[in-house]
């Protein structure tokens, strides 16, 4: 799993951080700790919030019980994804530790590969459900300009492993031009909305037979 838009305790020593902005790990324990729909939602909520949030505030925003949210918050803390923030009187809020996650598997560790696959599949299902709801809405945006900004693209192509890796890095870099706008609203142009880029690149599981045609599908806009 590449860096999806989520530090370690002694039990998770394989994870590393850079100035509390990036987290990199292939430890299956770390990967499994995030592989829960509510934990992914909580981590995204803490990353997007302009303030630290208590378990009660997280519960109110997710529709879950305080007890359930407290359990998952502690699990995320143990894995190094979040930490306690400065107390607000008697309240003990939480904050996200990292703005960037790079949770790629260790190819030599089968458990790491399986854990990364499960976590990636969770993110794919989450984004697919969100995008499906948007695309099937009778009128997702009243303004025509925003309808024209939505795009779904599918491509099939031939490339080496290195070329596919470079393509992935190029896709990730596309949003670097908008860096800082999430945390600093003053950097957002007038009329800007939060956008989402969901991309996946993968080779076909089986090597092609000699002379096989590409058979690329169409590209819906």
HUUR-V757551 format. One record per backbone hydrogen bond with DSSP energy under -1.0 kcal/mol. CO is the residue of the C=O (numbers start at 1). NH is the residue of the N-H. E is the energy in kcal/mol with one decimal. If there is no record, write none. Layout:
co:CO nh:NH e:E
co:CO nh:NH e:E
This chain:
co:2 nh:4 e:-1.3
co:9 nh:12 e:-2.0
co:12 nh:15 e:-1.2
co:16 nh:24 e:-2.0
co:18 nh:21 e:-2.3
co:21 nh:99 e:-1.0
co:21 nh:100 e:-1.9
co:22 nh:18 e:-1.2
co:23 nh:102 e:-2.9
co:24 nh:16 e:-2.1
co:27 nh:31 e:-2.2
co:28 nh:32 e:-2.6
co:29 nh:33 e:-1.5
co:34 nh:36 e:-2.9
co:36 nh:40 e:-2.3
co:37 nh:41 e:-2.1
co:38 nh:42 e:-2.8
co:39 nh:43 e:-2.6
co:40 nh:44 e:-2.2
co:41 nh:45 e:-2.3
co:42 nh:46 e:-2.6
co:43 nh:47 e:-2.0
co:44 nh:48 e:-2.0
co:45 nh:49 e:-1.9
co:53 nh:94 e:-3.2
co:54 nh:58 e:-2.4
co:55 nh:59 e:-2.4
co:56 nh:60 e:-2.1
co:57 nh:61 e:-1.6
co:58 nh:62 e:-1.7
co:59 nh:63 e:-1.8
co:65 nh:69 e:-2.3
co:66 nh:70 e:-2.7
co:67 nh:71 e:-1.9
co:68 nh:72 e:-2.0
co:69 nh:73 e:-2.7
co:70 nh:74 e:-2.1
co:71 nh:75 e:-1.7
co:72 nh:76 e:-2.2
co:73 nh:77 e:-2.2
co:74 nh:78 e:-2.4
co:75 nh:79 e:-1.5
co:76 nh:81 e:-2.3
co:77 nh:80 e:-1.4
co:81 nh:97 e:-2.4
co:83 nh:95 e:-2.5
co:88 nh:91 e:-2.1
co:91 nh:88 e:-2.0
co:93 nh:85 e:-2.3
co:94 nh:53 e:-1.9
co:95 nh:83 e:-2.3
co:100 nh:23 e:-1.9
co:102 nh:25 e:-1.7
co:106 nh:109 e:-2.4
co:109 nh:113 e:-2.2
co:110 nh:114 e:-2.5
co:111 nh:115 e:-2.5
co:112 nh:116 e:-2.5
co:113 nh:117 e:-2.1
co:114 nh:118 e:-2.2
co:115 nh:119 e:-2.2
co:116 nh:120 e:-2.6
co:117 nh:121 e:-2.4
co:118 nh:122 e:-1.8
co:119 nh:123 e:-1.9
co:120 nh:124 e:-2.6
co:121 nh:125 e:-2.6
co:122 nh:126 e:-2.2
co:123 nh:127 e:-2.7
co:124 nh:128 e:-2.8
co:125 nh:129 e:-2.2
co:126 nh:130 e:-2.0
co:127 nh:131 e:-2.8
co:128 nh:132 e:-2.6
co:129 nh:133 e:-2.1
co:130 nh:134 e:-1.7
co:131 nh:135 e:-2.8
co:132 nh:136 e:-2.0
co:143 nh:146 e:-1.0
co:143 nh:147 e:-1.2
co:144 nh:148 e:-2.2
co:147 nh:150 e:-1.0
co:160 nh:164 e:-2.3
co:161 nh:165 e:-2.2
co:162 nh:166 e:-2.4
co:163 nh:167 e:-2.2
co:164 nh:168 e:-2.2
co:165 nh:169 e:-2.2
co:166 nh:170 e:-2.1
co:167 nh:171 e:-2.1
co:168 nh:172 e:-2.2
co:169 nh:173 e:-1.9
co:173 nh:176 e:-1.5
co:175 nh:178 e:-1.7
co:176 nh:179 e:-1.7
co:178 nh:181 e:-1.6
co:180 nh:184 e:-1.8
co:184 nh:187 e:-2.1
co:185 nh:188 e:-1.7
co:189 nh:192 e:-1.9
co:209 nh:212 e:-1.8
